[in-house]
Amino acid sequence: MSGSDKYRLQIYPEDKERLLAPCYTVDIFRGINVSSLVGNMIAIMTQNNGIGIAAPQIGASYRVIVMGGECGIKRRVMIHPVLADISEEQSLGEEGCLSLPGVRANILRPDSCRVIYENEGGDCIEEMMTGLEARIVQHEVDHINSTLFIDRLKPLARKIVLDRYLRRRKRGE
């Protein structure tokens, strides 16, 4: 199986176990081909008009995310991202997810955060993010921490959104 055949977009609920599996750290100098993983992540994100993707979303249980690109947000590959200095100020914003096609919901998230990560070369990077960039990185870090954005909804809202989504999936929409 080639690298491009190895990975595919994971869809909830069929791929729930892969999407929510614990993620492992990546030794960028041994073990996995990070360039291949990242190339597949970017290809799948682009094919599906995404602005962010996490490795679990393509069936790889690693702590790797990609964000930005053609949407006017700087493309970043983040290995082992950690959030810090998370603001107390929060805002509601509409989010969607490649792994829950067609689902949109307003999610309350901190307005800014600092993210510390390694790039593909193994350099440690630290950046302060605000606005949409902060929302994207928080959403993708949730993925590598086994959390879907719908898990951030209040229980009744989550049930309504999920029931509607599952009915559409059952009808083949």
C-alpha positions in Angstrom: 0.0 0.0 0.0 1.5 3.3 -1.0 1.4 6.4 1.3 -1.4 8.0 -0.7 -3.5 4.7 -0.4 -2.7 4.3 3.3 -4.5 7.4 4.6 -8.1 8.5 4.0 -10.5 10.9 5.7 -12.0 9.4 8.8 -15.8 10.0 9.1 -17.8 9.9 12.2 -19.5 7.6 13.4 -18.0 4.8 11.1 -14.4 5.7 12.1 -15.2 6.9 15.7 -12.6 4.5 17.2 -9.8 5.9 14.9 -10.9 9.5 15.4 -10.9 9.2 19.2 -7.9 6.9 19.7 -5.1 8.2 21.9 -2.4 9.9 19.9 1.3 9.2 20.2 4.3 11.5 20.1 6.4 11.5 16.9 10.1 11.1 16.8 10.7 13.1 13.7 14.0 11.4 13.1 12.8 7.8 13.5 9.8 5.6 13.0 7.3 7.4 10.7 7.7 9.3 7.5 6.6 12.7 8.7 6.8 14.2 5.2 4.5 11.6 3.8 2.1 12.0 6.7 2.0 15.7 6.3 1.7 15.6 2.5 -1.3 13.3 2.8 -2.8 15.6 5.5 -2.4 18.6 3.2 -3.8 16.8 0.2 -6.9 15.5 2.1 -7.5 18.9 3.8 -7.2 20.7 0.4 -9.4 18.1 -1.5 -12.1 18.7 1.2 -11.8 22.5 1.4 -10.6 22.4 5.0 -8.6 25.0 6.9 -7.2 22.6 9.4 -6.7 18.9 9.9 -5.2 16.6 12.5 -3.5 13.3 11.9 -6.3 11.2 13.6 -8.6 12.6 10.9 -6.7 10.6 8.3 -6.3 7.5 10.4 -2.9 8.3 11.9 -2.8 8.4 15.7 0.0 11.0 16.0 0.2 14.4 17.6 0.5 16.3 14.3 -1.8 19.0 12.9 -1.8 21.2 9.8 -3.6 24.5 9.4 -4.0 27.2 6.9 -2.9 27.4 3.3 -5.1 28.7 0.6 -7.6 30.3 3.0 -5.4 33.3 3.6 -4.0 31.8 6.9 -0.4 30.9 7.0 0.2 27.2 6.4 1.7 25.6 9.5 2.7 22.1 10.3 2.7 21.5 14.0 4.2 18.4 15.7 3.3 18.0 19.4 1.4 21.2 19.7 0.7 22.4 23.2 -1.6 25.3 24.1 -0.5 27.8 26.8 -1.5 31.3 27.9 -5.2 30.6 27.0 -7.2 33.8 27.2 -10.1 34.1 29.7 -12.0 36.1 27.0 -14.1 33.8 24.9 -16.3 34.2 21.8 -18.8 32.1 20.0 -17.9 31.1 16.5 -19.3 28.7 13.9 -17.2 25.6 13.4 -17.4 22.6 11.1 -15.3 19.5 10.8 -14.1 17.4 7.8 -14.9 14.3 9.8 -18.5 15.4 10.4 -19.5 16.6 6.9 -22.2 19.1 6.8 -22.3 19.7 10.6 -21.9 23.3 11.7 -22.3 24.6 15.3 -21.5 27.7 17.3 -18.7 26.8 19.7 -17.4 28.9 22.6 -13.6 29.1 22.6 -10.9 31.4 24.0 -10.1 34.4 21.8 -6.3 33.8 21.9 -3.7 31.3 22.9 0.0 30.6 22.7 0.9 27.4 20.8 4.3 25.7 21.3 5.2 23.1 18.7 8.0 21.5 16.7 8.1 22.1 12.9 9.1 19.4 10.4 12.8 20.3 10.9 12.5 19.7 14.7 12.8 23.4 15.6 10.7 24.5 18.6 8.3 27.3 17.6 6.2 29.4 19.9 3.5 31.7 18.5 0.6 33.7 19.9 -2.6 33.2 17.9 -5.8 35.2 17.9 -9.1 35.1 16.1 -9.6 32.5 13.5 -6.1 31.1 13.8 -6.6 30.6 17.6 -9.9 28.8 16.9 -8.4 26.5 14.2 -5.4 25.5 16.4 -7.7 24.8 19.4 -10.1 22.7 17.2 -7.2 20.7 15.8 -5.5 20.2 19.2 -8.9 18.9 20.5 -8.6 16.2 17.8 -5.2 15.0 19.0 -6.7 15.0 22.5 -9.6 12.7 21.5 -12.2 15.5 21.5 -14.6 16.4 18.7 -15.9 19.9 18.4 -19.5 18.6 19.1 -18.2 17.5 22.5 -17.9 21.1 23.4 -21.7 21.7 23.0 -24.1 21.5 25.9 -25.6 18.0 26.1 -29.0 18.8 24.6 -27.5 20.8 21.7 -25.0 18.0 21.1 -27.8 15.4 21.0 -29.9 17.5 18.6 -26.9 18.2 16.2 -25.7 14.6 16.3 -29.2 13.1 15.8 -29.8 15.4 12.8 -26.4 14.4 11.4 -26.9 10.7 11.9 -30.3 10.8 10.2 -28.8 12.5 7.2 -26.0 9.9 7.1 -28.5 7.1 7.3 -30.4 8.6 4.3 -27.1 8.8 2.4 -26.9 12.6 2.3 
